[in-house]
Amino acid sequence: MLEIIIKGILIGLCISVPLGPIGMLTIQRTLNRGQKFGIATGLGATFSDLVYTVITLFFLSFVIDFIELHRFVIQIMGSVVVGIFGFFIYNSHPSTQPKPNETQKHSLFSDFVTSFGLTFSNPLVLFVLIALFARFEFISSTSTLPVAVCGILSILGGALIWWNLLTFLVSRFKNRLNMRELKIINQITGFIIIFIGFIGLFLSLIK
C-alpha cells in the first residue's frame, strides 16, 4: 500500500507541475486574489484529472473508442475553449484582496468550477494518465476497491503538495507588485493561454 501511495503522489505531481493554462491561471489568480483562490483553481484542475483517473480505471475501452472516433472535434472544441478563456484573462482587471467589510467579488467555488471546466474540456489527458499508469505500474481495473481509492487519494495528495507550494511561493511576491504590474501579468497570462489554444487549434487542423 505504501508503494501505491508513493506512486500516486508522484503521478499527482507529474500531472500538476507542468505550467500549462491551469498553471498560468493559478499564478494569475494567486497574485490577483490571494493564495486560497490559487489553490481552489489548482484543485479544480486536479478533480477533473481525478474524474479522468476513475474513467481510466473502470471505463477505459469505451472512452478511448469514443475519443478516437471524435478526436478532431474534441481537439477543436478544447482549443477554442482554452483560447476564449485566455481572452477573458487578458482583458480582466486585477482585484486586490477584499477588506474586512467589503463584499468579495470572487468565490472559491467559482474559481474551482471554472478551472474544473477548463481542464475537463480536454479529455485527451486520458492518454497522459494511461502513460503515467503504465510507467509507474500503477493501479488497474483489476485492483481492489481499497487500493483504487488509496491510489486516487494519493494522486490528490501529490497535486495538493504542488498547488500549495506554487501558490505559497507566488503569494510571497504579491505585496511587491502594484496594480499596473498585476494588469501586465494578467495580459501576459492571457496571451500565453490564447497562444496555447491557438497552437492546439493549428495542430488539429493540419493533421
C-alpha positions in Angstrom: 0.0 0.0 0.0 2.9 2.4 0.8 4.2 1.8 -2.8 0.8 2.8 -4.2 0.7 6.0 -2.1 4.2 7.0 -3.2 3.4 6.3 -6.9 0.1 8.2 -6.6 1.8 11.2 -5.2 4.4 11.1 -8.0 1.6 10.9 -10.6 -0.2 13.8 -8.9 2.9 15.9 -9.2 3.5 14.8 -12.8 0.1 16.0 -14.0 0.2 19.2 -11.9 3.7 20.6 -12.2 3.8 21.4 -16.0 2.9 25.1 -16.3 0.2 24.9 -18.9 -3.0 27.0 -19.0 -4.1 26.0 -15.5 -0.6 26.6 -14.0 -0.6 30.1 -15.5 -4.2 30.7 -14.3 -3.3 29.6 -10.8 -0.4 32.0 -10.7 -2.6 34.9 -12.0 -5.4 34.3 -9.5 -2.9 33.9 -6.6 -1.4 37.3 -7.5 -4.8 39.0 -8.1 -6.9 37.4 -5.3 -4.7 35.6 -2.9 -3.3 32.1 -2.2 -6.6 30.3 -1.3 -8.1 31.3 -4.7 -5.0 29.9 -6.4 -5.3 26.7 -4.5 -9.0 26.5 -5.4 -8.1 26.9 -9.1 -5.4 24.2 -8.9 -7.8 21.8 -7.1 -10.5 22.3 -9.8 -8.0 21.0 -12.4 -7.0 18.2 -10.1 -10.5 17.0 -9.5 -11.0 17.0 -13.3 -7.9 14.8 -13.5 -9.4 12.5 -10.8 -12.6 12.1 -12.8 -10.5 11.0 -15.8 -8.5 8.7 -13.4 -11.7 6.9 -12.5 -12.7 6.7 -16.1 -9.2 5.3 -17.0 -9.6 2.6 -14.3 -13.1 1.5 -15.0 -14.4 2.7 -18.4 -11.1 2.8 -20.4 -12.1 0.8 -23.5 -15.4 2.7 -24.1 -13.9 6.1 -23.6 -10.8 5.6 -25.7 -13.0 4.4 -28.6 -15.2 7.5 -28.2 -12.2 9.8 -28.1 -10.6 8.2 -31.2 -13.9 8.5 -33.1 -14.4 12.2 -32.2 -10.7 13.2 -31.7 -10.8 16.0 -34.3 -14.0 17.7 -32.8 -12.7 17.3 -29.2 -9.3 18.9 -30.1 -11.0 21.8 -31.9 -13.5 22.4 -29.1 -10.9 22.1 -26.4 -8.5 24.6 -28.1 -11.4 27.1 -28.7 -12.4 26.9 -25.0 -8.8 27.5 -23.9 -8.5 30.4 -26.3 -11.7 32.1 -25.2 -10.7 31.7 -21.6 -7.3 33.3 -22.3 -9.1 36.2 -23.9 -11.1 36.9 -20.8 -8.0 36.6 -18.7 -6.2 39.1 -21.0 -9.0 41.6 -20.6 -9.6 41.1 -16.9 -8.7 43.7 -14.3 -6.7 42.8 -11.2 -8.6 43.0 -7.9 -7.0 43.5 -4.5 -7.8 41.3 -1.6 -11.2 42.4 -0.1 -11.2 44.4 3.0 -13.0 43.1 6.1 -16.3 44.9 5.4 -16.0 44.6 1.7 -18.1 42.2 -0.5 -16.0 39.7 -2.2 -16.5 39.7 -5.9 -15.0 36.2 -6.5 -15.8 33.0 -4.7 -13.6 29.9 -4.2 -16.3 27.7 -5.7 -16.5 29.7 -8.9 -12.7 29.6 -9.3 -12.8 25.8 -8.7 -15.6 25.3 -11.2 -14.1 27.4 -14.0 -10.8 25.5 -13.6 -12.5 22.2 -13.5 -14.4 23.0 -16.7 -11.3 24.3 -18.5 -9.4 21.1 -17.7 -12.4 18.8 -18.3 -12.8 20.2 -21.8 -9.6 18.3 -22.8 -10.3 14.6 -22.4 -7.0 13.8 -24.2 -5.5 14.0 -20.7 -6.7 10.4 -20.5 -3.7 9.4 -22.7 -1.3 11.2 -20.3 -2.8 9.2 -17.4 -2.6 5.9 -19.3 1.1 6.6 -20.0 1.8 7.5 -16.4 -0.1 4.5 -15.1 1.9 2.2 -17.4 5.2 4.0 -16.5 4.7 3.6 -12.7 2.8 0.2 -13.0 0.0 1.9 -11.0 -3.5 0.5 -10.2 -5.5 -1.1 -12.9 -9.2 -2.2 -13.4 -8.4 -5.4 -11.6 -7.2 -3.7 -8.4 -9.3 -4.0 -5.3 -11.5 -1.0 -4.3 -9.4 -0.1 -1.2 -6.3 0.0 -3.4 -8.0 2.1 -6.1 -9.3 4.6 -3.5 -5.9 4.8 -1.9 -4.3 5.4 -5.3 -6.8 8.1 -6.3 -6.4 9.9 -2.9 -2.6 9.7 -3.3 -2.9 11.5 -6.7 -4.9 14.2 -5.0 -2.3 14.4 -2.3 0.5 14.9 -4.8 -1.4 17.6 -6.6 -2.2 19.4 -3.3 1.5 19.4 -2.4 2.3 21.2 -5.7 -0.5 23.7 -5.6 0.2 24.7 -2.0 3.9 25.1 -2.8 3.3 27.1 -6.0 0.7 29.4 -4.5 2.8 29.9 -1.4 5.9 31.0 -3.5 3.8 33.2 -5.8 1.9 34.9 -2.9 5.3 35.9 -1.4 5.7 38.3 -4.3 2.1 39.6 -4.3 2.8 42.6 -2.0 5.7 43.7 -4.1 3.5 44.3 -7.2 1.4 47.3 -7.9 -1.9 47.3 -9.8 -0.3 48.2 -13.1 2.2 45.3 -12.8 -0.7 42.9 -11.9 -2.5 44.1 -15.0 0.6 43.3 -17.1 0.7 39.8 -15.6 -2.9 39.3 -16.5 -2.2 40.3 -20.1 0.9 38.0 -20.3 -1.0 35.1 -18.7 -4.0 35.7 -21.1 -1.7 35.9 -24.1 0.1 32.6 -23.2 -3.2 30.8 -22.7 -4.5 32.2 -26.0 -1.3 31.1 -27.7 -1.6 27.6 -26.3 -5.2 27.4 -27.5 -4.1 28.7 -31.0 -1.3 26.2 -31.3 -3.7 23.4 -30.3 -6.2 24.5 -32.9 -3.5 24.8 -35.6 -2.1 21.4 -34.9 -5.6 19.9 -35.0 -6.3 21.5 -38.4 -3.1 20.4 -40.1 -3.4 16.8 -39.1 
